[in-house]
Amino acid sequence: MIAINAEVSASARLADFARVATASVDDAAEAIGRIFCPHDLKPVDHSAPDFCALHNCADFDGFSINYVAYGGSVTIDPGCLDRFFLLQLPLQGYAQVRTAAREVTTAPARIASLLSPTMPTRMTWHHDCAQLILLIERRLVEQRAAALAGTSMRPVEFDPSVDLTASSGRMLQGQIEHLVATAERLGPAKGLSPVASANWRETLLGALLDGQRHSSSHAIDVFNGRVEAQPAALKRARAWLEAQAAEPLDLGELADIAGTGIRALQLGFRRHFGTSVSAMLQDIRLAQLNTRLKTARPDERIVDIAFDLGFTHLSRMASAYRAKFGESPKATLRRLN
């Protein structure tokens, strides 16, 4: 194992589970990429002389707990994680995490980040940043969410910002720290028993799905009787928007189709969907644009697809698309064709 700077290694957790210790950027990207997923790794500005990487990993059935630290400041671009979720709890330094949904700046004991496999992610780790990272397999989260919601399996996307000062965040951090201490006490030779591993898996899944808002939260709340189900009028309105997304929005017509008044429709959307009718229509159009771009022929133009879907202001469309998917429509088209 290559020696790295004392500041990064002195407070390292899971020291008996060492996987990577290097001062080479290329070696770090290749070795850590094998454990997590392939990614671009670059020192920021003048951080190259200070660069080092340390990764310790205790691996269990369906999840792992990791300690990752970088000397200096680095950018990390993994794109979509695809196979797993990552909960990242900062211990020192801080990280700026940009997902398709929003940007999160983490801080020890204050804000952690939770990365979902279907959301493109870019990160910058600053000032010798070190984090405890829980990796949990995507299928486990989606299976549990489907069981809790009484639905078929579907992608789950979390709010990427975890408030560690809230009761749920403090409990989650406490569980991660307990898991790390347990792994350190047992050591790599012994590990968790199958029963203990299963118990930990259940605990972590429950903490994530109950404590952090995600795309299946409302369905889980409805299925468990914690909130009222969507009124039929709103279901009809939403279905109409999805089927007629390319058409101009006519609130009067939509209210007639839903079987309610315009004001009741607007209030219903705010109450049950947390958004306005026009904002939901834009979100539907953006989702359809993303799907069309992923299947576009080489001769198709973005402007033609956008107009087909009802967009009239291309610059606003491009800004909204970038905010939702973390890249421009042109980048999506170029990346997939």
C-alpha positions, 0 to 999 in steps of 0.5 A: 500500500502506498503511503499517503499524507498524514492528514488523510490517513490519521483519522481514517475509519475501517482501517482494517478494510483497506482497498485503495491507497494511492497518490496517482489520480489514474490508479485511484480512478481505476481502482475505486471505479472497480469497487463503485462504478467507472468515473472521471476523477480530476484534481481541482486547480492546484490540488494535483500535488496534494492529491491522494486517495484512500478507500476502505470498504466493509462489504456485506450481503446487498450493501457495503459501508465505505470510508473514502477520502481525497487529499486536496480537492477533486471533481468526480463525475460518475454519471448515473450510478445505475446499480446502487444508491449512495448515502454520503456522510461527510466527516471532514471538508465538504462536497458540492453535489450536483444531481439532475434535480438540484445542487447540494453542499454537504457539511459534517453533522449538518448535510449529507447527500443521497445519490439515486442510480437513475439521476446523473451526478457530478461532485466536487470534494473540497479541502481533504474531504472524507466521507462515510458512504453507504452503498445499497443495491438498487434492487433492494430499495426498489423491491422494498418501496414497491412492497410498502406502496403495494405497486410493481417495482419502479425506479426510486429517486430520493431528495439528494439532500439529507438534513443531519440536524433533523431527527430522521437524519440524526437517527440515520447517521447514528445507524451508519456510525454504529454499523462502522463501529460494528464492522471495525470491532468484528474485523474483516476475518469475522464479518456479520452473520447472515442473520445480523446482515439481514437485520442491518439490511432491513434497518437501513432500508427502513431508515432510508424509505421512511426518513427521506422523501423520495418518488414513492413516498406519497404512494407508500403514505396512501397505501398505508392510510397516512394520507388520502388517495388522489381524487378521481377528478385529479387522476382524470386531469393528470391522465389527460395532460399526459395524453395531450401534452403537446396541446396548448393548456386550456384550464377550462377544458381540463376542468370540464374533463376532470369534472370540477371547477377551475379553482378546485382543480388548481387547489387540488393540484397544489394539495395532492401533487405539490405543484401547479397545473402548468408546472406539471404539464411542463414536467410531463413534456420534459419527460417526453422530450427526454424519451424522444431524444433517447430514441431519436433518429440521426436526422431528427432535430431537437427543435422539431421534437420540441415543437412536436411536444408543445414547447414554444420557447426553446431557451426556456425549454433548454434551461428547464431540461438542464435543471431536471436532467443535469445536461442539455438536450443536445448533450443527451442526443449526442451521448445516446446517438 
